[in-house]
């Protein structure tokens, strides 16, 4: 009967994009350059091992 939701406004969660804790949801533009380059390289390596049809399907889903 006396339940109230907890105030979580002061809680910071770890962001995999920024590599640190944050209260806001970050965009990819805020990602450190080294993390961006690493992600791009990993995506290129992964993409080269995928069948072409799967790559096209994933590309369409992201765009």
N, C-alpha and C positions, 0 to 999 in steps of 0.2 A: 504494500500500500504506500509506503514512503520511499519507494525506489526512485532514484534520479540517475540519469546517465553520468558516467564519470567525465570530467573535463580533461580531455587529452590534448588540449591546445599547446601545452608545454612539452609534449613528447616529441623527440626527434628520432626518426627512423634512419637506418643506414641506407644510403642510395648507392646502388651498384653503378649508376651512371657517373655520379660525382666522385665516388670513392670516399665518402665521408657522411656524417650524419647531417640531416637537414629536416626542416619543418615543411618545406614546400616541395611540390612535385617538380623535379627538374626537367628541362627539355634537353634534347641531344646537343643543342648548341652550347649548353653550359658544361659539357663534358670536357675534361682536360685533353689536350691535343694528343698526348701519348696514349691515353685510353682509346681515343677515337681512331688513331692509326692502328692500334692493336686489334680493335674490333673489325676494322676494314680488312686487315690481313687475314684474320680468322674467317671472316665471311667469304673472302676470295678463295681460300683453301677449301672450305667446306663446299662452296658452290662448284668448284672444279671436280669434286667427287660425286656430285649428284647427277642423276639422269636429266637430260635436257627438258623433258616434259615436266618433271617436278620443279626444276628451276623456274620455268615459265609460269607455272601455277603459283609458286610462292611470290614471284615478282608481281604478278597481277594482284595477289591478295594484299601486298604491302602498299601498292600504289593507290 
